Every structure is written in C-alpha cells, then in structure tokens.
Amino acid sequence: MDIISVKLPEPTRLALEKIADADDVSIGQVIRDAIARDLKRRHKAKTPVRVDERLVAPLRALLADDFAYAKTWDDLQTRLGGKGYVLREAGGGLCLYRAAQNQRVCKGSELGYSYATLMRKFNQPFPNHSHRYLYHKICG
C-alpha cells in the first residue's frame, strides 16, 4: 500500500478530525470514503449525448429550407419525410430520426431548431407531445 502525504489547511484538518472522532474512524478512512464517493459520483454522471458537428452541419444545410418554409407541424413532418427523416418527442424536446431505420440522428436544437423555437413558429405544441405545458409556459 502506498502512503500519500497531503498537506491540509488547519481548518480542514480540524474538521476532518471532528468527523473522524464522531464516526470512530481514522482521518485516513474519512478521506478514503470521500474519495470513493466522489469517484462513484463521477463514474455515474450522465454524459451528454452530443452528435458530431461533422454530421450535423451537412444535415442542417439539407433540412434548412424544410424548417424555414414549413407552415405547420404536419407540413414540416411531410417535408422531412420526403428526405427520409421524422421528428419525434424526446424528453422535453424533439429529436430527428432516420425514418426507415428508426435511428436517432440528433436533437432538433442541434440543428438550430429547438422545441421552443418551433412551438413559437407554429403557435402550438408538437402533436401528442407529453410536455404540452411547455407551450403555455413559452408561448403564453
């Protein structure tokens, strides 16, 4: 076992001594437990699912007119469907899927069209979206 020497400020050392006395363990055990908790927390932390910008940029260009000129949600879905894509609910927003493979491609916001932006544009929530309250919150 390696022994690591760590210099701690006096208030920190005193606080650790107090915790160690209360728990009837050594200061070293308090520190080991704290490190173990932190490592576990970091390991369990969710990493954001971000799509590669090299994929998004050409897709953004391909679909820009569809998002820009669509007048309704149905119109947008029809336009996207013509290119093999579909929007689907994902949490509090929308994701773009390859329709034929049912494969998630990216978030709408990664294309530059957040759910809030599209709700404002179409003046209504996405059909059957479970977070319909967002429309009233965002669009009044």
N, C-alpha and C positions, 0 to 999 in steps of 0.2 A: 504494500500500500504506500502510495506517495503521500508525503506530508507537504502541504502547501501553506505557506505563511502569508497571511493577509493583514495589512495594517488597516485598522478601522478608526474612524474618529471616536473620541471619547464618548459622546452621547450615544452613538450606535453600539459600541461595546457594552455600555451600561444597560441599554435597552435589551440587548441580547442576553446579558446575564440575568436580568429580571425574568425574561421569558423562560430561559433555561431552568432557573430555580423554581418557577411556578409549575413547569412541566416535569421537573425532576429528571432532567437530561443534561447533557453537556452542551456548551455553546456550539461545539462542532456539529452535534446532532441537529440543533436548531438550524444551522446553516445548511447542512446536507438536505434536510427536509424542505427548506425553502427553495434550494436549487432544484430538487426533484419536482416540486410543484410547478416551478417556472418552466422547466423542460417539458413537462407533461402538457402544460397550457400551450406552449409554443408548438408542440407536435400536433395538438388537436385543432389549432387555429385553422379556420377555413381560409383557403387561398382563393382569391377572386378568379373566376373563370373569365379570362380575357382572351379574345381572339387575336390572332396575329394580324397586325396592321397591313402586312403584305397581301392578306386575303381580303381585308375589309375595303381597302382603297379601290380596287377594281370593281368590287361589288357595289360600293357606294356610287361609283360612276354609272354602272349598268342600271341601277334602280332609281337614280336621281329623278328622272322625268316621271316615273311612276308615282313616287312620293309627292312630287311637286304638283302634278296635274290631276291627281285623283280628287274627286269631289265628295266621296263618301267612303265608309269602311268597305262596303261591297265593291265599289269601283276599285279601290286600292287592292283588295284581295284578287279581283279578276285580273288586274294588270300584273301583279306579282305572279299569279298562277300561270299567266302566259309565258313567263320566263322560268317556270319550274319552282317557284318559291311560294311560301304561305306564312302569314303572321299567326302566332299562337300566343295565348296567355302564358306568362312565366312570372310567377310571384306577383309583384305589384306592377309589372310592366309587360312588355311584349318581346318575343324572340322571333327571329326569322329562321325558317326551316326549309330544307330542300324537300319539296312535297313528295316526290317519288320514293325517296329513301327514308322519309320521316326523320331526317337528321338535322339536329340543331346546328345552325351556322354561326349566329351571333345575336346579340341584343339589338333591338331597334335603336337604342341610344348610341350604340357603337357605329351605327350608320349615320347618325346625326338626327335621328327622329325618335325622341323619347316618347313614352306613352303620353305624358302631359302635353307635349307639343302636338301630337296627333289628335288628342281629345279636343284641344282648342281649335285645331284646324277643322275638324268635322263636327264640332259642337255637340259631341255625345261620346259616351264611353264605348270601348270596343265591345261588340256584341257578346253577351253572356260572360263578360269578364267578372270574376268574383269580387274584385275590388271596385265596385261601381261607386262607392262613396268618394273615391278619389276625384271623380268628375265634379261632384258638388264642392269639394274642397278646393280644387284647382280652378274650375271654371265658374264657380259661384252659382 
